[in-house]
Amino acid sequence: MSIEITALSKSFGDFPAVNNVNLKVETGEMVAFLGPSGSGKTTLLRIIAGLEFADSGNIFFSGEDVSEKSANERKAGFVFQSYALFNHMTIFENIAFGLRVVPRNKRLSKQEIRECVLSLLDTIQLSGLENRFPVQLSGGQRQRVAFARALAVKPRVLLLDEPFGALDAKVRRELRAWLSEFHNKTQLTSLFVTHDQEEAFEVANRVVIIHNGTIQQIGYPDEVRSKPANSFIHDFLALDI
């Protein structure tokens, strides 16, 4: 699914969190939103998800204007930095949650839900752990469960907000490799927010650098590093060119 954003703006009081953003994401791309804290990355992602609404502008999913649609109607899978798992539920129940709250007339059967969850556990390489609770898993394993829960509802797009921010460096590297492999297999259109340059340049097909709510540059990792569009990007990336 492609995503097109046109003239998107959002302010909180007098603060312009997102300022006249225009962006086209092709079907199957993995795009990183990179920038310092407070630059507007997460607000932009939440507007795309339908968790926030813009003051002006439009969002199109494969040509369909979803600007006024709810998060549920947009069918975007969202993965948070904090995992947001239910600690009183098993891993199986966490992944199945989104499938069980679907209206009865559209809900999968119990057997279909079970098959879906077990398949996802295999995808995230956690088969056999379905009866454990989140507290019994490592941070990296919990984040993979969060991925599986987002994928269970068959999202049209996957949105990741600092997905590895709560993990140590070694686990971050392992999950980055896992995410790259997963994306190569599924080709699910994905956007992720990060302030980690190494993460953005390693995982993403293209990088969108944001500062003060405005897109400063869009490009392929090598392009952005070799040809920074302005002095902010040069300084932010600490380039020696």
Long-range contacts (C-beta under 8 A, 24 or more apart in sequence): 1-27, 1-61, 1-62, 1-156, 1-157, 1-189, 2-26, 2-27, 2-60, 2-61, 2-62, 2-63, 2-189, 3-48, 3-59, 3-60, 3-61, 3-157, 3-189, 3-191, 4-59, 4-60, 4-63, 5-48, 5-57, 5-58, 5-59, 5-60, 6-57, 6-58, 6-60, 7-56, 7-57, 7-58, 8-44, 8-47, 8-54, 8-56, 8-57, 8-58, 8-59, 9-54, 9-55, 9-56, 9-57, 10-43, 10-47, 10-52, 10-53, 10-54, 10-55, 10-213, 11-55, 16-212, 16-213, 17-43, 17-213, 18-43, 18-44, 18-47, 18-54, 18-213, 19-212, 19-213, 19-214, 20-57, 20-214, 21-57, 21-213, 21-214, 21-215, 22-215, 23-208, 23-215, 23-218, 25-189, 25-191, 26-189, 27-62, 27-187, 27-189, 28-187, 28-188, 28-189, 29-189, 29-190, 29-205, 29-206, 30-180, 30-183, 30-190, 30-191, 30-192, 30-203, 30-204, 30-205, 31-190, 31-191, 31-192, 31-204, 31-205, 31-206, 31-207, 31-208, 32-191, 32-192, 32-193, 32-194, 32-199, 32-200, 32-203, 32-204, 32-206, 32-207, 32-208, 33-191, 33-192, 33-193, 33-194, 33-208, 33-210, 34-194, 34-195, 34-197, 34-200, 34-207, 34-208, 34-209, 34-210, 35-195, 35-209, 35-210, 35-211, 35-216, 35-236, 36-195, 36-211, 36-236, 37-195, 39-210, 39-211, 39-212, 39-213, 40-210, 40-212, 40-213, 40-214, 41-193, 41-194, 41-195, 41-210, 42-161, 42-162, 42-193, 43-213, 44-210, 45-159, 45-161, 45-191, 45-193, 46-161, 48-76, 48-157, 48-159, 48-191, 49-74, 49-76, 49-78, 49-159, 50-74, 50-76, 51-78, 61-156, 61-157, 62-156, 74-156, 74-157, 75-153, 75-154, 75-155, 75-156, 75-157, 76-155, 76-156, 76-157, 76-158, 76-159, 77-150, 77-151, 77-153, 77-155, 77-157, 77-158, 77-159, 78-150, 78-159, 78-160, 78-161, 79-143, 79-146, 79-147, 79-150, 79-158, 79-159, 79-160, 79-161, 79-163, 80-146, 80-161, 80-163, 81-161, 81-162, 81-163, 81-164, 81-165, 81-166, 82-166, 83-134, 83-142, 83-143, 83-145, 83-146, 83-166, 84-146, 85-134, 85-142, 85-145, 85-146, 85-149, 86-134, 87-133, 87-134, 87-135, 88-133, 89-133, 89-134, 90-130, 90-131, 90-132, 90-133, 91-121, 91-126, 91-129, 91-130, 91-131, 91-132, 91-133, 91-134, 91-137, 91-145, 92-117, 92-121, 92-130, 92-131, 94-134, 94-145, 94-149, 95-120, 95-121, 95-145, 95-148, 95-149, 95-152, 96-152, 97-149, 97-152, 98-149, 98-152, 98-153, 99-152, 99-153, 102-153, 116-152, 117-148, 117-152, 120-148, 120-151, 120-152, 121-148, 123-148, 123-151, 123-182, 124-148, 125-178, 138-171, 139-166, 139-167, 139-168, 139-171, 140-167, 140-171, 140-174, 140-175, 143-167, 143-175, 144-175, 144-178, 147-182, 155-188, 156-189, 157-188, 157-189, 157-190, 157-191, 158-188, 158-189, 158-190, 158-191, 159-190, 159-191, 159-192, 160-190, 160-191, 160-192, 160-193, 161-192, 161-193, 162-193, 162-194, 162-195, 163-192, 164-194, 164-196, 164-199, 165-194, 172-196, 172-199, 176-202, 176-203, 179-203, 197-237, 201-225, 209-233, 209-236, 211-236
